[in-house]
Each structure stands twice: as structure tokens, then as C-alpha cells.
């Protein structure tokens, strides 16, 4: 028996019954990093690889009680926040993070599914920007999410820099805009500087020829939380997470009739 238990990573997200994204995908990603995952479900969904047909947020009180019970017993080394489902739940999570200062909080601002279903209401968007950005150590929007939250079109590296600067100056400590939809799959890391400036660094990748892309955002943000939990500096953690997602894409396989998931467990 191992003397040293693995670091614990908490995921706060919705439930995807097809296991391509959300809680189940996060737990697979955490396991692939040889860490221990604990979870708080924010919403149930009716979905498959072919899309989302219904979203049902859970009771915010249940979310609070679950989180309070978990961290009293198993303090996490990092937290990944994904789909929140409603403004009420977003406020609950924001209140919780204010009351309990948790380390290495990674916020993936999930706004809609890849099939176009809204996964967070307007009140929730406002809570993200007003409260959760400042509570997170890093946020990880994709191009569409970054553009929506920053209020500018994001289509290339210059517009990624512009949007990241807006988000950092708006209260985010660090931002990783994932550019998997770009031809060169470049990600951008932006961090606030003590003098009020914004420092940017790019991570050029490789476009993987696969249609099995469901859950890439969840995989990246959960991987980032894992790498931060293990003590990697943010820049190294971003690079390691990008490499993990690349491998998960390269080793993916089709399981359904729609957009299939990445292979979250390819490393285990």
C-alpha cells in the first residue's frame, strides 16, 4: 500500500451521461493524471454524442452542502469549475469560494454546448464576470467564449491577445484562451503584471485530424487543475495540459453517431 495518497482535485460541473464532457470526463482526466477526483454536480443533462436536449440545474442548497461536506473531509489541492447551469448556482459557487479559500482554482466558462444548447443563463454570465473571474486563479475560455465574455470577435492571435487583455483588466488573474479551432491550434496565456500590464505567451500546437473532439475544453481545464495541483508553475502546467489534450485527440475513437469524445484515459 502506498504511504503517500495522491493529491485531490475537486470538479464542480454538470453531468454528461455520455461521459464526453462534464463531471465524468473530468474524473477520467484526473485519474489519467494519477490523482484522486471528487465531484459536485451542478446540473443534469439529457444528451448523447448527438447533442444536448435538456438541462436541469440541481438545487443550489444541495451544491453548497455537497461542497461543504467534501472539503471538510477531503481538502483539494486544486479545483476545476465547469458548467454551472444557472445564475443561482453560479452565485452559490461564488459564495463558497469567498467563504473557503481553495487553491489552484481553474474556471472553464462553459456557456453553451458544442451542439448549440445554452448551458448558462444571462444571470450566470454576469456572475462569472462580476465574481468568479476574480475568485479563479486562471480561466480557460475557447475562442467563442472569450469573444462573448470580452465583447469582441475572436478569430486569430491578435484578437485573442485583445480579448485576453480585456478579461485580465476586467478582473481575471490569468487567462488561457484555447485555440483548438485555429489552423495551428495556438493557445494564448495572459497574466496580469504588478504594474497593471498584461503579459502574453503563445503555445503553438498541431491540428489533429479527427472528428472526436467532444470534451476538449473540459479535458484541458481539468488537466490544468491537475498539473497545478502537482506543483507545476502555470506556464509549464499549460504546456503539459496542451500536450495531454493532443494525446487524447490522437488516441480517440468513435463510440456514437455524433461528435465523439477525446480519449481521456489514454495515459492510464
C-alpha positions as CSV (number, residue, x, y, z in Angstrom):
1,X,0.0,0.0,0.0
2,X,1.3,3.5,-0.9
3,X,2.3,5.6,2.0
4,X,1.5,8.9,0.3
5,X,-2.0,9.2,-1.1
6,X,-2.5,11.1,-4.4
7,X,-3.3,14.8,-4.5
8,X,-7.1,15.5,-4.6
9,X,-8.8,17.5,-7.3
10,X,-12.4,18.8,-7.0
11,X,-14.5,19.2,-10.0
12,X,-17.7,21.3,-9.9
13,X,-19.6,20.8,-13.2
14,X,-22.6,19.3,-14.9
15,X,-23.3,15.7,-15.7
16,X,-23.0,14.4,-19.2
17,X,-24.4,10.9,-19.3
18,X,-22.4,10.1,-22.5
19,X,-19.2,10.8,-20.5
20,X,-17.7,13.0,-23.2
21,X,-17.7,16.2,-21.1
22,X,-18.6,17.4,-17.6
23,X,-18.1,15.6,-14.3
24,X,-17.4,12.1,-15.8
25,X,-14.9,13.4,-18.3
26,X,-13.2,15.4,-15.5
27,X,-12.9,12.4,-13.3
28,X,-11.4,10.4,-16.1
29,X,-8.9,13.1,-16.8
30,X,-8.0,13.4,-13.1
31,X,-7.5,9.6,-13.0
32,X,-5.3,9.8,-16.1
33,X,-3.1,12.2,-14.2
34,X,-2.9,9.6,-11.3
35,X,-4.7,11.9,-8.9
36,X,-7.9,11.4,-6.9
37,X,-11.1,13.2,-8.1
38,X,-14.0,14.3,-6.0
39,X,-17.1,16.0,-7.6
40,X,-20.1,18.2,-7.1
41,X,-22.8,18.1,-9.8
42,X,-24.3,21.4,-10.7
43,X,-26.8,20.2,-13.4
44,X,-28.1,17.1,-15.0
45,X,-28.4,16.9,-18.8
46,X,-30.1,14.7,-21.3
47,X,-27.5,14.3,-24.0
48,X,-25.6,11.9,-26.2
49,X,-22.8,12.3,-28.8
50,X,-25.5,13.8,-31.0
51,X,-26.2,16.8,-28.7
52,X,-28.0,18.2,-25.6
53,X,-31.8,18.1,-25.5
54,X,-32.4,19.2,-21.8
55,X,-30.6,20.8,-18.9
56,X,-31.9,20.6,-15.3
57,X,-29.9,22.5,-12.7
58,X,-29.8,21.0,-9.2
59,X,-30.9,22.7,-6.0
60,X,-28.3,25.4,-5.1
61,X,-28.5,24.3,-1.5
62,X,-27.5,20.8,-2.4
63,X,-24.5,22.2,-4.2
64,X,-23.4,24.2,-1.1
65,X,-24.0,21.2,1.2
66,X,-22.1,18.9,-1.1
67,X,-19.1,21.2,-1.4
68,X,-19.0,22.0,2.4
69,X,-19.2,18.3,3.2
70,X,-16.5,17.3,0.7
71,X,-13.8,19.9,1.7
72,X,-14.4,19.3,5.4
73,X,-13.3,15.7,4.8
74,X,-11.0,15.8,1.7
75,X,-9.3,19.2,1.2
76,X,-8.5,19.6,-2.5
77,X,-5.2,20.6,-4.0
78,X,-7.0,22.2,-7.0
79,X,-10.5,23.0,-8.2
80,X,-11.9,22.8,-11.7
81,X,-15.2,24.7,-12.3
82,X,-17.1,23.9,-15.5
83,X,-20.8,24.1,-16.4
84,X,-22.8,25.9,-13.7
85,X,-26.3,25.7,-15.3
86,X,-27.9,28.8,-13.7
87,X,-27.2,32.2,-12.1
88,X,-28.3,30.8,-8.7
89,X,-25.7,28.1,-8.8
90,X,-23.1,30.5,-10.0
91,X,-23.8,32.7,-7.0
92,X,-23.6,29.7,-4.7
93,X,-20.2,28.7,-6.0
94,X,-19.0,32.3,-5.8
95,X,-20.2,32.5,-2.2
96,X,-18.5,29.2,-1.4
97,X,-15.2,30.3,-2.9
98,X,-15.4,33.5,-0.9
99,X,-16.0,31.6,2.3
100,X,-13.5,28.8,1.7
101,X,-10.2,29.9,0.1
102,X,-9.3,27.0,-2.1
103,X,-6.0,26.6,-4.0
104,X,-5.5,26.5,-7.8
105,X,-9.0,27.3,-9.0
106,X,-9.4,26.8,-12.7
107,X,-12.6,28.2,-14.2
108,X,-13.8,26.9,-17.6
109,X,-16.6,29.4,-18.5
110,X,-18.9,27.0,-20.3
111,X,-21.7,29.0,-22.0
112,X,-23.2,26.6,-24.5
113,X,-22.7,23.0,-25.7
114,X,-21.0,22.2,-29.0
115,X,-24.4,21.5,-30.4
116,X,-25.6,25.0,-29.5
117,X,-27.7,24.4,-26.4
118,X,-27.4,27.2,-23.8
119,X,-25.7,25.9,-20.6
120,X,-25.8,29.1,-18.5
121,X,-28.4,31.8,-18.3
122,X,-27.8,35.5,-18.6
123,X,-27.6,36.0,-14.8
124,X,-24.9,33.3,-14.7
125,X,-22.8,35.1,-17.3
126,X,-23.0,38.2,-15.2
127,X,-21.9,36.3,-12.1
128,X,-19.0,34.8,-14.0
129,X,-17.6,38.2,-14.8
130,X,-18.6,40.1,-11.6
131,X,-17.5,37.5,-9.1
132,X,-16.0,34.2,-10.3
133,X,-13.3,35.7,-12.5
134,X,-11.7,37.3,-9.5
135,X,-12.0,34.1,-7.4
136,X,-10.3,31.9,-10.0
137,X,-6.5,31.6,-10.5
138,X,-7.0,31.0,-14.2
139,X,-9.9,31.0,-16.6
140,X,-9.9,28.9,-19.8
141,X,-12.3,30.1,-22.5
142,X,-12.3,28.9,-26.1
143,X,-12.4,31.4,-28.9
144,X,-16.2,31.7,-28.9
145,X,-16.4,32.0,-25.1
146,X,-13.5,34.6,-25.0
147,X,-15.2,36.7,-27.6
148,X,-18.6,36.6,-25.9
149,X,-17.1,37.5,-22.5
150,X,-14.8,40.2,-23.8
151,X,-17.3,41.6,-26.2
152,X,-15.0,41.4,-29.3
153,X,-14.8,38.9,-32.2
154,X,-12.0,36.4,-31.6
155,X,-10.8,34.7,-34.7
156,X,-7.0,34.8,-34.7
157,X,-3.9,35.5,-32.5
158,X,-4.2,39.3,-32.5
159,X,-7.9,39.2,-31.4
160,X,-7.0,36.6,-28.8
161,X,-4.5,39.0,-27.3
162,X,-7.1,41.8,-27.4
163,X,-9.8,39.6,-25.7
164,X,-7.3,38.3,-23.1
165,X,-6.3,41.8,-22.2
166,X,-9.9,42.8,-21.7
167,X,-10.6,39.8,-19.5
168,X,-7.5,40.4,-17.3
169,X,-8.1,44.1,-17.0
170,X,-11.7,43.1,-16.1
171,X,-10.6,41.1,-13.1
172,X,-9.3,37.8,-14.2
173,X,-5.8,37.0,-12.8
174,X,-4.8,34.7,-15.6
175,X,-6.5,33.7,-18.9
176,X,-5.8,30.8,-21.2
177,X,-7.7,31.2,-24.5
178,X,-7.6,27.8,-26.2
179,X,-7.3,28.0,-29.9
180,X,-8.1,24.4,-31.0
181,X,-10.2,25.8,-33.8
182,X,-7.3,27.6,-35.4
183,X,-5.3,26.1,-38.2
184,X,-2.2,25.9,-35.9
185,X,-4.1,25.2,-32.7
186,X,-2.4,28.0,-30.8
187,X,-3.3,28.7,-27.2
188,X,-2.6,32.1,-25.5
189,X,-1.7,32.6,-21.9
190,X,-2.3,36.1,-20.5
191,X,-1.3,37.1,-16.9
192,X,-1.7,40.3,-15.0
193,X,1.5,42.2,-14.1
194,X,2.2,44.2,-10.9
195,X,2.4,47.4,-13.0
196,X,-1.1,46.9,-14.4
197,X,0.1,45.5,-17.7
198,X,-0.7,42.1,-19.3
199,X,2.0,39.6,-20.2
200,X,1.1,37.2,-23.0
201,X,2.7,33.9,-24.1
202,X,1.7,31.7,-27.0
203,X,1.7,27.9,-27.2
204,X,1.7,26.7,-30.8
205,X,0.2,23.3,-31.4
206,X,-0.7,20.9,-34.1
207,X,-4.1,20.5,-35.7
208,X,-5.2,16.9,-35.1
209,X,-7.2,15.3,-38.0
210,X,-10.1,13.8,-36.0
211,X,-13.8,14.4,-35.6
212,X,-13.7,13.1,-32.0
213,X,-13.4,16.5,-30.3
214,X,-16.2,16.5,-27.7
215,X,-15.0,17.5,-24.3
216,X,-11.7,19.0,-25.3
217,X,-12.3,22.1,-23.2
218,X,-13.2,20.0,-20.1
219,X,-10.2,17.9,-20.6
220,X,-7.8,20.9,-20.9
221,X,-9.2,22.7,-17.8
222,X,-9.3,19.5,-15.7
223,X,-5.7,18.7,-16.8
224,X,-4.6,22.2,-15.9
225,X,-6.1,21.8,-12.4
226,X,-4.2,18.5,-12.1
227,X,-0.9,19.9,-13.2
228,X,-1.3,22.9,-10.8
229,X,-2.2,20.5,-8.0
230,X,1.1,18.7,-8.6
231,X,3.0,22.0,-8.2
232,X,3.8,22.9,-11.8
233,X,4.2,26.6,-12.5
234,X,1.3,28.0,-14.6
235,X,3.3,28.2,-17.9
236,X,4.5,24.6,-17.5
237,X,1.1,23.4,-16.5
238,X,-0.5,25.0,-19.6
239,X,2.1,23.3,-21.9
240,X,1.6,19.9,-20.1
241,X,-2.2,20.2,-20.4
242,X,-2.0,21.1,-24.1
243,X,0.2,18.0,-24.7
244,X,-2.3,15.9,-22.8
245,X,-5.2,17.1,-24.9
246,X,-3.2,16.4,-28.1
247,X,-2.6,12.8,-27.0
248,X,-6.3,12.4,-26.0
249,X,-7.3,13.6,-29.5
250,X,-4.8,11.4,-31.3
251,X,-5.9,8.3,-29.3
252,X,-9.6,8.9,-29.5
253,X,-12.2,6.6,-31.1
254,X,-15.8,6.7,-32.2
255,X,-18.4,5.4,-29.8
256,X,-21.6,7.0,-31.0
257,X,-23.3,8.6,-34.0
258,X,-22.4,12.2,-33.4
259,X,-19.4,14.2,-32.2
260,X,-17.4,11.6,-30.2
261,X,-15.2,12.4,-27.2
262,X,-11.5,12.5,-26.8
263,X,-9.8,9.6,-25.1
264,X,-9.5,11.0,-21.6
265,X,-7.8,7.8,-20.2
266,X,-5.2,7.3,-22.9
267,X,-2.4,7.8,-20.4
268,X,-3.5,5.3,-17.8
